[in-house]
Amino acid sequence: MRLFLVGMMGSGKTTIGRMLSSVLSLPFVDMDDEIEKRENKRIERIFAEEGERYFRKCENRLFRELLSEENIIVATGGGVILDPRNRELLRREKTVFLKVEPEELMKRVDIKNRPLLQGKRETILKIWKDRREFYEGFSSVDITSLTLWESVAHVLFEVLEPSEAEIESPAHPVHLGIGVFKDVSKYEHILTTSRIARLYEDFFEFEPLILPDGESAKSFEQIFQCYDHLVDIGFSREDTLVGVGGGALTDVAGFVSSTFKRGTGLVLFPTTLLSQVDAAIGGKNGVNFAGVKNLIGTVRMPDLVVIDPVVTLSMDPGRFEEGLVEAFKMVLISGRGYGDFLDHVEKLRDRSLRLLMEFIKIAVEEKSRIVSLDPEDHKRRRVLNLGHTLGHVFEAITKVPHGVAVAWGMEREMCFFKHRNMIDERVYEEVSETLEKIVDIQRPKISVKRAMELLKNDKKSYSIHVDRIDVPVVRKPGSFEIVQVAPEELLEVI
C-alpha cells in the first residue's frame, strides 16, 4: 500500500506518518527530511541559498520517485499539492488530508525552519486560504480535537480495505476483522460511553444511550437508567441490545440484556484491547457492589461479538498495554504463540496491526474453548482467573487500572508458586520480565488485613467456606491446574 498524507504545516503529518509506519510495518518517508538529507542542508538554508523554486523542483522530483515504491507511507512536503500534475497523481493514490483548523495550527506550529512563515504564525491563515481548495479535493480526517493515536485509528478506518479472519469460537459467534467496527451503523439500540460517542459519532446511524466512561458505568444507578430508557422506547424481548465500548460497558450491556424482560438479544462491539481479548468473550457480566468488583452478575452468552483491532489503536498509552497483559495471560495459559509473544512484545507495544490480529485471534479462540467446556464457571474456567485473585485485591486497594493490577497479580501469584517449587524458575523469570516490558508493575505496601477482607468477598474465592481458595497455577506455557491455597499463605507475597 502507498499512503500519502497531505496537510498544513503543523498538522502532524510526520508524527502520525511514523506511527502509521509502525502499525502497518511499512517504510516511512518524510519528504522534507529526505530533501534535507540529500541536499545536506536545512530547508531554511536551501530557501536562502537556492530559492523556493529550486526547493520545489527537489520536492517534485522526490515525489515522482516515491510513486514507484510498492509499499510506503509518505508525509508530503507542503508544496507538493501546488502542482496540478501532482494533485492528479495523488488522486490516483491513497491520499488523506489531515485537517486541523488554522487556530489550532497556530498553537502547534514551530516556526523554526519554516521559511514561508517568516517568523509569523499568522501567515498560516493566508497559506490555508491559498491551499484550502487543493486539500479539500482529497479524503479528509479532521484531527483538530483528536489525540495522535485517535488520529491514527481514524486514518486507518479511512484507507484500509475490509478483511476478516476465520475464528473458531465454540462458546458464541465472534467476527474478527479489519473495518468490521463500521457494522455498528446497522444497529439501532446502542449503549456506549462518552468517549466512544465522541470519537465515532459518525459511525452511529441511530442515537445511542451514553453512559459514563470506565468503571463508574458498572453501578446499579446506571443499570436502572438503562432499564428506564428501554421502558421508554418500548424495547421488547425480540429486540437486540448493542454494547459498544470497553469491558465495563460490555459488562453493563450484558447484565442489562440478561435481566431486562428475562433476556433480550445481545451484540457486543468491544472497543478496548482488554475487552476484545477478555471481557467481551464468554458471557460473564458483572456489576460492582459494596466496594467489590463484579460482585453481582450473570452468565449470558452474547449472540455476536464483533472485534476490530483498528478501534483499539485509538486508546491512550497505558490503557492499550492493559489489554496486552490479558492477551499474554491467554498465551501463557494455552501455550499458543508463547515464544512469538516474547519475541515481539516491543512490536505489540508499538501496536503492530498484524501482530494484534494474530494474538487477538489466539486469545479469543482459547478463551472461547475454555468457556465452552465450563460455561457456568464450575471448575475448568477458573484458570482464566490467573492473576485476578490477587489482582482484584490490588486494584480495589490502590485504584490502579485493571490491567496493571492483573499484571501485578500474575507476577505475585507465580512468585508464590515458584517458592513452592510448582513453577520452574525460568518460566517465572520469562513471565515476570515480559510483564515488566508491557506495564510498569508497581509494588506499594498493602494492608494484609484489608486484603483478606477483599479476598473473602471476591467472587473468585469459591472455596473460602473451607478456608481455602481456588487459584490457577500455570506450571509452564500450556500446562495448568487449579489448586487450593490458604488465603493467609497467598497474602504472604504481597
C-alpha positions in Angstrom: 0.0 0.0 0.0 1.1 3.5 -0.8 -0.3 6.1 1.5 0.3 9.9 1.1 -0.5 12.3 3.9 -1.2 15.9 2.9 -1.9 18.8 5.1 -0.8 22.1 6.5 2.5 22.6 8.4 2.0 21.6 12.0 -0.9 19.2 11.2 1.2 16.2 12.4 1.9 14.5 9.1 5.4 13.4 10.2 4.4 12.2 13.7 1.3 10.4 12.5 3.1 9.0 9.5 5.7 7.4 11.7 3.0 5.9 13.9 1.2 4.5 10.9 4.5 3.1 9.7 4.9 1.2 13.0 1.3 0.0 13.0 1.4 -1.2 9.4 5.1 -2.3 9.3 5.7 -0.1 6.2 8.6 2.2 5.4 8.1 5.9 6.1 9.5 8.9 4.3 9.1 12.5 5.4 9.8 14.4 2.2 11.2 17.5 4.0 13.6 15.3 6.0 14.6 13.4 2.8 15.3 16.6 0.9 17.5 17.9 3.7 19.5 14.6 3.8 20.0 14.7 0.0 21.0 18.4 0.0 22.9 18.2 3.2 21.2 21.4 4.3 18.3 22.6 6.4 15.2 23.7 4.5 15.7 27.3 5.7 19.2 27.3 4.2 18.0 25.8 0.9 15.5 28.6 0.6 18.0 31.2 1.5 20.8 30.0 -0.9 18.9 28.3 -3.7 15.4 29.8 -3.6 11.9 28.4 -3.3 11.8 27.4 -7.0 14.8 25.1 -6.6 13.3 23.6 -3.4 10.0 22.9 -5.3 11.9 21.1 -8.0 13.6 18.9 -5.4 10.2 18.3 -3.9 8.6 17.3 -7.2 11.5 15.0 -8.2 11.3 13.2 -4.9 7.5 12.9 -5.1 7.7 11.2 -8.5 10.4 8.7 -7.2 8.1 7.8 -4.2 5.3 7.0 -6.6 7.3 4.0 -7.8 7.5 2.4 -4.4 5.2 -0.5 -3.8 4.7 -0.1 0.0 5.4 3.2 1.7 3.9 5.9 3.9 4.8 9.4 2.9 4.4 12.7 4.7 4.3 15.0 1.7 6.1 18.4 1.6 3.8 21.4 1.8 4.3 22.4 -1.8 3.5 19.1 -3.4 -0.2 19.9 -3.9 0.6 23.3 -5.5 1.4 21.5 -8.8 -1.8 20.4 -10.6 0.0 17.4 -12.0 0.9 16.2 -8.5 -2.7 16.7 -7.4 -3.9 14.5 -10.2 -1.3 11.8 -9.3 -2.3 12.0 -5.6 -5.9 11.4 -6.5 -4.9 8.1 -8.0 -3.3 7.0 -4.8 -4.5 6.5 -1.2 -4.2 10.1 -0.1 -5.6 11.6 3.2 -5.8 15.2 4.1 -5.1 15.7 7.8 -7.3 18.6 8.6 -6.6 20.9 11.5 -8.3 24.2 12.0 -6.0 27.2 11.5 -6.5 28.5 15.0 -5.2 25.2 16.4 -2.4 25.1 13.9 -1.1 28.4 15.1 -0.9 26.9 18.6 1.0 23.9 17.4 3.4 25.1 14.7 7.1 25.6 15.4 8.2 28.5 13.1 11.8 27.4 13.2 13.0 26.0 9.8 9.8 27.2 8.1 10.8 29.9 5.7 7.3 30.6 4.4 6.2 31.8 7.8 9.0 34.4 8.1 8.6 34.4 11.9 4.9 35.0 11.9 2.4 32.3 12.8 -0.4 34.5 11.4 0.9 33.7 7.9 -0.7 30.3 8.4 -4.1 31.8 7.7 -3.0 33.1 4.3 -1.4 29.8 3.4 -4.5 28.0 4.5 -6.8 30.2 2.3 -4.5 29.7 -0.7 -4.3 25.9 -0.4 -7.7 25.0 1.1 -9.3 24.2 -2.2 -6.4 21.8 -3.1 -6.5 20.0 0.3 -10.3 19.5 0.2 -10.1 17.7 -3.0 -8.9 14.6 -1.1 -10.5 12.4 1.6 -10.1 14.2 4.9 -9.8 13.3 8.5 -10.5 16.1 10.9 -7.9 15.6 13.7 -8.3 19.1 15.3 -9.6 17.7 18.6 -8.1 14.2 18.4 -5.1 12.7 20.1 -2.3 11.2 18.0 -3.5 7.7 18.4 -7.1 8.6 17.8 -5.9 10.3 14.6 -4.1 7.1 13.6 -7.2 5.0 14.1 -9.4 7.4 12.0 -6.9 7.5 9.2 -6.8 3.7 9.1 -10.6 3.4 9.0 -10.4 5.7 6.0 -7.8 3.8 4.0 -7.7 0.2 4.9 -9.6 -2.4 2.9 -12.0 -4.5 4.9 -10.8 -8.0 5.7 -12.0 -10.7 8.1 -10.2 -13.6 9.8 -11.8 -17.0 10.3 -12.1 -17.6 14.0 -13.2 -20.7 15.9 -15.4 -19.7 18.8 -17.5 -22.6 20.2 -18.9 -20.5 23.1 -20.6 -18.0 20.9 -20.2 -16.3 17.5 -17.3 -13.9 17.0 -16.4 -11.8 14.0 -12.8 -10.6 13.8 -11.6 -8.3 11.1 -10.3 -5.0 9.9 -13.1 -2.5 9.3 -15.9 -4.6 10.9 -16.4 -1.9 13.5 -18.3 0.1 10.9 -21.0 -2.5 11.0 -22.2 -0.8 14.2 -24.2 1.5 11.8 -26.6 -1.4 11.1 -27.9 -1.4 14.7 -30.4 0.7 16.5 -30.5 0.1 20.2 -27.0 1.0 21.3 -25.4 1.6 24.7 -22.0 3.3 24.6 -19.7 5.6 26.5 -19.0 9.3 26.4 -15.6 8.8 24.8 -16.7 6.3 22.1 -19.7 8.6 21.3 -17.3 11.5 20.8 -14.8 9.5 18.7 -17.1 7.6 16.5 -20.3 9.7 16.3 -20.3 9.4 12.5 -20.4 5.6 12.7 -23.8 5.5 14.5 -26.9 5.6 12.4 -29.1 5.9 15.5 -28.6 8.0 18.6 -27.1 5.8 21.4 -27.7 5.9 25.1 -24.5 7.3 26.6 -23.1 6.0 29.9 -20.0 7.3 31.8 -16.6 6.1 30.8 -14.8 3.3 32.8 -15.9 1.5 36.0 -18.4 4.2 37.0 -20.7 2.7 34.5 -20.9 -0.6 36.4 -23.3 0.7 39.1 -26.9 0.0 39.8 -27.6 3.7 39.3 -26.5 3.3 35.6 -28.3 -0.1 35.3 -31.6 1.5 36.4 -31.0 4.3 33.9 -30.7 1.7 31.2 -33.9 0.0 32.3 -35.8 3.3 32.3 -34.5 4.0 28.8 -35.6 0.6 27.4 -39.0 1.0 29.0 -39.4 4.5 27.5 -38.6 3.3 24.0 -40.8 0.2 24.2 -37.8 -2.3 23.9 -39.1 -5.8 23.5 -37.6 -9.3 24.1 -37.3 -9.7 20.3 -35.1 -6.5 20.1 -31.3 -6.6 20.3 -29.3 -4.5 22.7 -25.9 -3.5 21.4 -23.0 -2.7 23.7 -20.2 -0.5 22.2 -17.3 0.2 24.5 -14.7 -1.2 26.8 -15.0 -4.0 29.3 -17.1 -2.0 31.8 -19.6 -1.1 29.1 -19.9 -4.6 27.7 -20.4 -5.9 31.2 -23.3 -3.4 31.7 -24.8 -4.3 28.3 -24.6 -8.0 29.1 -26.1 -7.5 32.5 -29.0 -5.4 31.3 -29.7 -7.7 28.3 -29.8 -10.8 30.5 -32.1 -9.3 33.1 -34.5 -6.9 31.2 -37.7 -8.8 30.5 -35.8 -12.0 31.4 -33.5 -11.8 28.5 -33.1 -10.0 25.1 -30.8 -10.1 22.1 -27.2 -9.0 22.7 -24.5 -7.9 20.3 -21.2 -6.5 21.6 -18.6 -4.3 19.8 -15.7 -4.2 22.3 -13.5 -1.1 21.7 -10.6 -1.7 24.0 -7.9 -4.4 23.6 -8.7 -5.7 27.1 -12.4 -6.1 26.3 -11.6 -7.7 22.9 -9.3 -10.4 24.3 -11.2 -10.9 27.6 -14.2 -9.0 29.0 -16.5 -9.3 26.0 -15.8 -13.0 25.5 -17.5 -15.7 27.5 -20.8 -14.2 28.7 -19.9 -13.2 32.2 -21.4 -9.8 33.2 -20.6 -8.1 36.4 -21.7 -5.1 38.4 -19.7 -3.6 41.2 -21.3 -3.5 44.6 -20.3 -2.7 48.2 -16.8 -1.8 47.0 -16.3 -5.2 45.5 -15.6 -5.6 41.8 -18.2 -7.7 39.8 -19.9 -8.9 43.0 -23.3 -9.0 41.3 -23.6 -10.6 37.9 -25.0 -13.0 35.4 -23.7 -15.5 32.8 -25.3 -14.9 29.4 -23.6 -15.6 26.1 -23.8 -12.8 23.6 -25.4 -13.6 20.2 -22.5 -12.0 18.5 -19.2 -10.2 19.4 -17.7 -8.0 16.6 -13.9 -7.4 17.1 -12.0 -4.8 15.1 -8.3 -4.3 16.1 -8.3 -0.9 14.4 -10.6 0.7 17.0 -8.1 -0.3 19.8 -5.5 1.9 18.2 -7.3 4.9 19.4 -6.6 4.0 23.1 -4.4 6.2 25.2 -0.9 4.9 26.1 -1.2 2.9 29.3 -4.7 1.7 28.7 -3.7 -0.1 25.5 -1.0 -2.0 27.3 -3.5 -3.3 29.8 -5.0 -5.4 27.0 -1.6 -6.8 26.2 -1.5 -8.1 29.7 -4.7 -10.1 29.3 -3.6 -11.3 25.8 -0.4 -12.5 27.3 -2.4 -14.3 30.0 -4.2 -16.3 27.4 -1.0 -17.1 25.5 0.5 -18.3 28.8 -2.5 -20.5 29.6 -2.8 -22.0 26.2 0.9 -22.1 25.2 -0.1 -20.9 21.7 2.3 -18.3 20.3 4.2 -18.0 23.6 7.6 -17.8 22.0 6.4 -15.3 19.4 4.8 -13.1 22.0 8.1 -13.0 23.9 10.0 -12.2 20.7 7.6 -9.5 19.6 6.4 -7.8 22.8 8.0 -4.5 21.8 6.3 -4.5 18.4 3.0 -5.3 20.1 3.5 -2.3 22.4 4.1 -0.3 19.2 0.6 -1.6 18.1 1.6 -3.7 15.1 -1.8 -4.4 13.4 -0.7 -7.7 12.0 0.5 -9.0 15.4 -2.6 -7.6 17.1 -4.8 -9.6 14.8 -2.7 -12.7 15.4 -2.8 -12.5 19.2 -6.4 -11.3 19.5 -7.3 -14.4 17.5 -5.4 -16.7 19.8 -6.8 -15.1 22.9 -10.4 -15.2 21.7 -10.2 -18.8 20.4 -8.5 -20.1 23.6 -10.9 -18.3 26.0 -13.9 -19.4 24.0 -12.7 -23.0 24.0 -12.2 -23.0 27.8 -15.6 -21.3 28.3 -17.4 -23.8 26.1 -16.1 -26.6 28.4 -17.3 -24.9 31.5 -19.9 -22.2 30.6 -21.2 -21.9 34.1 -17.8 -21.4 35.7 -17.8 -24.5 37.9 -14.1 -25.5 37.7 -12.1 -25.5 34.5 -12.9 -22.0 33.5 -11.3 -20.7 36.7 -7.9 -20.9 35.0 -9.0 -17.6 33.4 -8.6 -16.1 36.8 -4.8 -16.2 36.5 -3.5 -13.0 38.1 -7.0 -11.9 39.2 -7.1 -13.4 42.7 -4.5 -11.0 44.0 -5.0 -8.6 41.1 -8.6 -7.7 42.2 -7.3 -7.1 45.7 -4.5 -4.8 44.4 -7.0 -3.0 42.2 -9.5 -2.3 45.0 -6.9 -1.0 47.4 -4.6 1.0 45.1 -7.2 2.0 42.4 -4.6 1.3 39.7 -6.1 0.3 36.3 -7.3 -3.3 35.9 -4.6 -4.4 33.5 -1.8 -3.1 35.8 -3.4 -4.9 38.7 -3.7 -8.2 36.8 0.0 -7.9 35.8 0.9 -7.4 39.4 -1.4 -10.3 40.4 0.1 -12.7 37.8 3.7 -11.9 38.9 2.9 -12.3 42.6 0.9 -15.5 42.2 3.6 -17.1 40.1 6.2 -15.9 42.6 4.1 -17.7 45.3 4.1 -20.9 43.4 7.7 -20.6 42.4 8.6 -20.5 46.1 6.7 -23.8 46.5 8.6 -25.4 43.6 5.5 -25.6 41.5 6.8 -23.4 38.7 10.2 -23.6 37.0 12.4 -20.6 37.8 13.0 -19.9 34.1 9.3 -19.7 33.4 8.7 -17.3 36.3 11.5 -15.1 35.1 10.3 -15.1 31.5 6.8 -14.2 32.6 8.0 -11.5 35.0 10.3 -9.9 32.5 7.6 -9.9 29.8 5.1 -8.3 32.1 7.6 -5.6 33.1 8.1 -4.8 29.3 4.3 -4.4 28.9 3.5 -2.3 32.0 5.2 -0.7 35.0 4.4 -3.2 37.8 4.1 -1.1 40.9 4.7 -2.7 44.3 3.4 -0.5 47.1 2.8 -1.7 50.6 -0.7 -3.2 51.1 -2.6 -3.8 54.3 -2.9 -7.6 54.7 -6.0 -7.1 56.9 -7.8 -5.2 54.1 -6.5 -7.6 51.5 -8.0 -10.6 53.5 -11.4 -8.8 53.7 -11.5 -8.3 50.0 -10.3 -11.8 49.2 -13.1 -13.3 51.3 -15.7 -11.3 49.3 -14.2 -11.7 45.9 -16.4 -13.7 43.5 -13.4 -15.7 42.5 -12.8 -17.1 46.0 -15.1 -20.1 45.5 -13.9 -22.3 48.3 -13.5 -19.8 51.1 -16.1 -21.6 53.2 -13.5 -24.3 53.8 -10.7 -21.7 54.5 -9.1 -22.4 51.1 -9.4 -20.5 47.8 -9.1 -21.8 44.3 -6.0 -20.3 42.5 -4.9 -21.3 39.0 -1.2 -22.2 38.5 0.5 -22.4 35.1 3.4 -24.7 35.6 4.6 -24.0 32.1 3.0 -22.5 29.0 0.0 -24.6 28.1 0.1 -26.6 31.3 -2.2 -25.5 34.2 -4.2 -26.7 37.1 -6.4 -25.3 39.8 -5.0 -25.6 43.4 -6.5 -24.7 46.7 -4.5 -22.3 48.8 -4.9 -20.9 52.3 -5.5 -17.2 51.8 -3.1 -16.1 54.6 -0.3 -18.0 52.8 -1.1 -16.4 49.5 -1.1 -13.0 51.0 2.5 -13.5 52.3 3.7 -12.5 48.8 2.1 -9.0 48.8 
